[in-house]
Amino acid sequence: MHFTSEQRLDEGVLERAFSLGEIPGTLWTPESAAPVPLVLMAHNNGLPKAEPRLVARARYTAARGYAVAAIDAAGCGDRPRSAADDQARVDLRRAMRAGEPVDEIFESFIGPLVENAVPDWRSTLDALLELPGIGGPVGYSGWAALGIRLAVVEPRVAAAGFFAGGYVPLAQREEARRVTVPLLFLLQWDDEGNPRQRALDLFDAFGSKEKTLHANMGGHTGTPWFEVEDGDRFFGRHLK
């Protein structure tokens, strides 16, 4: 892991850009004399690690005693996308404008996006846990489809916060039964891109003995800021 830049933010948070092979990422760490837990923070469906809402959540979380990392995994952010992915996005926009079914199109590129992103996240996790000052346990916060797969294959993930917004492929909907870590699931009740009943069915499928659903009125990007504060309390119970 090679750090390429750094800046000191408010509340003593250190923000550093890094590269790990072809993987670009950002790490936020607090001032702490003891090793701190790690939260992996993933954006949704190919958005960049510099997405403003993610950065705001990461800085807030780091200021409360966590190391927080975000990356541009394969097919996300500034990483190269395949011609098939680009065509799928064109087809998706056309189908949505025409009011046509879109599940098959989503499956064609979200499924491979999840499959390709998981190895990058696991390699990043390996490297982060070797750094001084980061001790674990590990939490995950973000895109549900990716988080489901990580929670199933990565035993170091001890707790997870999922955003219901965004398409969850059939494979991950089946894998949800194998998710057993403590879980906080955020749902926007009027999310125009995520059918409410599908999100509720996904929550019901999770195998976790401790799982909590927070539903708020509003559309896809309207998650209230107090949910970030509640997320801090959730991770505090399970990572500290």
N, C-alpha and C positions, 0 to 999 in steps of 0.2 A: 504494500500500500504506500503510495507516494502522495504527500500533501503538496498542493500547488499554490495555495493562498490561505490567508487567515485574517480574521478581524475580530476585535473585542467588541461585544455588544453590551447593551444595558443589562444590569443584574449579574454582571460577571460572566456571561455566556461567551464562550469561544466558538466561533463559526469557522470551519476549515473545509475547503474544497479538496477532494482527493481523487486519485485515479487508481484503479486496481486492474491492470491489464487494459482491456477495452472498456471497463466499467467506470463511468464518472459518477461521483457522489459528493454528498455534503455531510459533515459530521458536526453536531452541536454538542458541546460538553460544558458542564457547570464548574464553578470553582468548588473543589472538594478535596479534602485530605484523604478520604477513603475511596476505594473503588465504588462505582455507582452502577445501578441497573441500566440496561440497554433497551431502548424502544426502536424497533424498525418501523419506519413510517412510509407507507407506499401510496402513491397517487393512483388515480383511476384510469383504466383503459388507455394507457399510452401517454397520459399527460406528463409534462416534465417535472423533475425534482424541484425546479424553481417556481412551481405553481404557487401563487401568493398565499392561498389559504393553507396549503401544506406548510410553507415556511413559517407562517404565523403560529400554527399549532406546534411546530417543532421548537421554535424559540421559547414559547411559553412553557412547554414541557421540560426543556433543558434547564430553564431557570428554576424549576422545582425539584432538581436533583437527579435528573436522568441524562445519560448520553442518548442522543437521538441521531439516527442515520437515515438518509434517503438516497436512492440511486436512480439513475436512468438505466433500467434493466433492458434486456434485448427487446427491440421494437418500440421502446418508450423514449419520450423526450427527443433528444438530439441523436439518439442511436439510429442506425440505418433501419429502414423498413423494407420489407419485401414487396415486390410488384403485386403479389397476391393480396397482401394487406391493404395496399393503396387502392386496388380495384374493389376490395370488399367495402372500404369506406365510401367510395363513389357509389357503389350499388346500394349501400345502406341509406345514404342521403336521398337517392332517387326513390327508393321504396318508401321512406318515411314521408316524403312530399306527396307521393301517390296514395298514401294510406294503405299500403300493402303489408303483408306479414313480414317481419324482419328477423324472427328467431333463427332461421337457417343461415342468414347472412352473418348474424352475430356469432354463431357457432364457428363459422369458417375462419374467423380471425381472432376472436377472443380466446377460444380454446388453445390454439397454438401460442398466443401471447402469454398465457399463464404457464404453459409447459416450458417455454423458453426463458421466462423470467425467473423461475424458481432456482435453477442452478446458479444464476448470477447472485441472487440474494443469499444463498447458502455460502457461496465463496466469500461474499462480503462479510457475512456473519463470522466465518472462520477468522478472517483478518482482523475484524474489530475486536474480537475477544482476546486477541494477542496484544492489544495496546495497553500500556499502563493506564490505570485509572478507570478501566471498564471491566467490571467483574461479573455482571449478570445478577439475577436472572434476566431473561429476555422476554420482552413483550412485543406485540405486533399491533399496529394501528393503521387502518386504511381500507383499501379496496377488498371487498369480501371474497371475490373469486380467487385472487392470489393468496389471501390470508387463509382460506380454507385449505388449500393445497399445502401451504407451509406448515400449518398447524398439524396436518396429518403426517407429513414426512420428516419434520424437524423437531426432534424431542426437546431441544433447548428452548422452544417457545413455551412459556409458562402461563401466559394469559393473552387474550386478544380482544381488540375492539374493532368491529366491522361496521362499515357504512353500507347500508342496504342498496344505495343507489348504484346503478351500473349492472350490466348483464352478467349473470352467473351461469356458465355453461352447464350442460347436463351432467358432465363428469363430476364437477364440483358440487352440484346439488346432491348427487349420490354420496360423495365423500363427506358431506356435512354430518352424516350419522357417525362418522369416525372422529369427529372433533370432540374432544373431552375436556379441554382446558377451560377455565373460567372465561366467560364471554360477555361482552357488552355489545349490543346490536342496536345501531341507530337507524331509524326509519323516518323519512320525510313523508308525511301522510298523503301529500298531494304531488308526489314526484311524478312528473309527466313522462319520464322515461323508464320507470320501474313499476310495473303493476303491483299494487298494494298486496293483493292476495298471494302473489308469488313470493313476495318478501316475507309475509307472515308464515307461509308454508315452509320456507327455508328456515326461519327461526325455530319452528316446531320440529324440524328434522335434526337439528344439532343434538349431538349426544352428550353435551356437557350437563353435569348435574347442577352446576351454578351458571345460569344464563339469564341475562336481564335485557328486556326490550324497552328502549326509550323511543316513543313516537311523538313527533312534533308536527304541527300544522305547517304547510308551506311546500314550495317546490324543491327541486333537486339541490340547488345551491343555498337553501335557506336554513341549514342547520344552525341553531342558535349557539352563540359563543359559550353559554353556560354548559353546553355539553362537553366542551374542551375541559372545563373545570371539573365536571363530573368524571371525565376520563382520567384526570389526574388522581382523583380519589380512588377510582377503580384500580389503577395500576399501583397506587400506594398500598392497597390491601394485599396485592398478590406478588409484587416485586420487591417490596422493602421489608 
